[in-house]
């Protein structure tokens, strides 16, 4: 069964907000889910979960 990724490729305006590799992002209620989708294996690896009420600086850092 082929699974298609949801959301879109994350492409921030500011270079400082750019992750070190391509990720996709989708939203559920007030939460952003940033993830990598491996089409070959069908696996999803969540990189970052965001609550829009939090400070957004420092995303994808260590």
For each residue, the residues with C-beta under 8 A, 3 or more apart:
1:
2:
3: 42
4:
5: 24 37 39
6: 24 26
7: 24 25 26 27 33 35
8: 11 24 25 26
9: 22 23 24 25
10: 19 22 23 24 25 34
11: 8
12: 15 17 18
13: 17
14: 17 18
15: 12 18
16:
17: 12 13 14 56 59
18: 12 14 15
19: 10 22 23 34 47 59 60
20: 60
21: 36
22: 9 10 19 36
23: 9 10 19 34 35 36 47 48
24: 5 6 7 8 9 10 34 35 36 37
25: 7 8 9 10 32 33 34 35
26: 6 7 8 32 33 35
27: 7 30 31 32 33
28: 31 33
29:
30: 27 51 52 53
31: 27 28 49 50 51 52
32: 25 26 27 48 49 50 52
33: 7 25 26 27 28 46 49 50
34: 10 19 23 24 25 46 47 48 49 50 59 60
35: 7 23 24 25 26 44 45 46 47
36: 21 22 23 24 44 45 47
37: 5 24 43 44
38: 41 42 43 44 45
39: 5 42
40:
41: 38
42: 3 38 39
43: 37 38
44: 35 36 37 38
45: 35 36 38
46: 33 34 35 49
47: 19 23 34 35 36 60
48: 23 32 34 59 60
49: 31 32 33 34 46
50: 31 32 33 34 54 56 59
51: 30 31 54
52: 30 31 32
53: 30
54: 50 51
55: 58
56: 17 50 59
57:
58: 55 61
59: 17 19 34 48 50 56
60: 19 20 34 47 48
61: 58
62:
